[in-house]
Amino acid sequence: MIALRSRYDLMSLSSTHAPDGTYFPDPLTVDLTKFVFNDNPLEYTLNQGNIDRPDVLMTLVYGVPEYDDIVFWLNNISYIDDVSPGTVIYIPSKADMEKYFSLNTV
């Protein structure tokens, strides 16, 4: 089974831990200001199907069902269910996504 890439691959572990000693990923360590758009992003209008199944949208765009959380974070969407149909987002090229992950995976 292949693990899908997500924002968790870009997070450092938090300096605080649970009572059992477990450390958790710290979302504040993901630096989206380092994302570089070398290619023009795709302007895309979301429909209800995209909101219900963002993995299907990512598969159509990238050929893999990953990157959705980074695409939504780049569009200032923290929770997909807060979005309504007709919302326009910008989807980076696969090359730009791959480069960002290769330079920023912890």
C-alpha positions as CSV (number, residue, x, y, z in Angstrom):
1,M,0.0,0.0,0.0
2,I,1.3,3.4,-0.9
3,A,1.0,6.2,1.6
4,L,-0.6,9.4,0.2
5,R,1.1,12.7,0.8
6,S,-0.7,15.3,2.8
7,R,0.0,18.3,5.0
8,Y,1.2,16.0,7.7
9,D,4.3,15.2,5.7
10,L,5.2,18.9,5.9
11,M,4.7,19.3,9.7
12,S,7.3,19.1,12.4
13,L,6.4,17.5,15.6
14,S,5.1,19.7,18.4
15,S,7.3,20.4,21.4
16,T,4.4,19.5,23.7
17,H,3.2,15.9,24.1
18,A,0.3,13.9,25.4
19,P,0.4,12.3,28.9
20,D,1.5,9.0,27.3
21,G,4.6,10.8,25.8
22,T,3.2,10.9,22.2
23,Y,4.2,13.9,20.2
24,F,1.8,15.3,17.6
25,P,2.4,17.1,14.3
26,D,2.2,20.9,14.6
27,P,0.2,22.5,11.8
28,L,1.7,25.9,12.6
29,T,5.1,24.5,11.2
30,V,3.8,24.3,7.6
31,D,5.1,27.4,5.8
32,L,2.8,28.0,2.9
33,T,4.7,31.2,2.1
34,K,7.4,28.9,0.6
35,F,5.0,27.7,-2.0
36,V,6.1,29.0,-5.4
37,F,3.7,29.1,-8.4
38,N,6.0,28.6,-11.4
39,D,3.1,27.6,-13.6
40,N,-0.2,29.4,-13.8
41,P,-2.7,27.7,-11.4
42,L,-5.9,26.3,-12.7
43,E,-8.9,28.5,-11.8
44,Y,-11.7,26.0,-10.8
45,T,-15.2,26.5,-9.7
46,L,-16.2,23.9,-7.0
47,N,-19.5,22.0,-7.3
48,Q,-21.2,19.9,-4.6
49,G,-19.5,16.7,-5.9
50,N,-16.1,18.3,-5.4
51,I,-17.0,19.3,-1.8
52,D,-18.3,15.9,-1.0
53,R,-15.4,14.0,-2.6
54,P,-12.3,16.2,-2.9
55,D,-10.2,13.1,-3.5
56,V,-12.0,12.5,-6.8
57,L,-11.3,16.1,-7.9
58,M,-7.6,15.7,-7.0
59,T,-7.5,12.4,-9.0
60,L,-8.9,14.2,-12.0
61,V,-6.4,17.0,-11.8
62,Y,-3.3,15.3,-10.5
63,G,-3.9,11.6,-11.3
64,V,-3.7,10.8,-7.6
65,P,-6.1,11.4,-4.7
66,E,-3.7,13.5,-2.7
67,Y,-2.8,17.2,-2.2
68,D,-6.4,18.2,-1.4
69,D,-5.5,19.6,2.0
70,I,-2.6,21.7,0.6
71,V,-4.7,23.0,-2.3
72,F,-7.5,24.0,0.1
73,W,-5.0,25.6,2.6
74,L,-3.5,27.6,-0.3
75,N,-7.0,28.9,-1.0
76,N,-7.6,29.8,2.7
77,I,-10.0,26.9,3.1
78,S,-9.4,25.2,6.4
79,Y,-12.5,22.9,6.3
80,I,-14.0,21.8,3.0
81,D,-17.6,21.6,4.4
82,D,-17.5,25.3,5.1
83,V,-17.3,25.9,1.3
84,S,-20.4,26.2,-0.9
85,P,-20.8,25.3,-4.5
86,G,-19.7,28.1,-6.8
87,T,-16.6,28.9,-4.8
88,V,-13.6,29.6,-7.1
89,I,-10.3,28.0,-6.1
90,Y,-6.8,28.0,-7.7
91,I,-5.2,24.6,-8.2
92,P,-1.4,24.6,-8.6
93,S,0.2,22.5,-11.3
94,K,1.4,19.0,-10.4
95,A,5.0,20.1,-11.0
96,D,4.6,23.0,-8.4
97,M,3.1,20.6,-5.9
98,E,5.8,18.0,-6.4
99,K,8.5,20.7,-6.0
100,Y,6.9,22.1,-2.8
101,F,6.8,18.6,-1.3
102,S,10.3,17.7,-2.3
103,L,11.7,20.9,-0.7
104,N,9.6,20.9,2.5
105,T,8.9,17.3,3.6
106,V,10.2,16.9,7.1
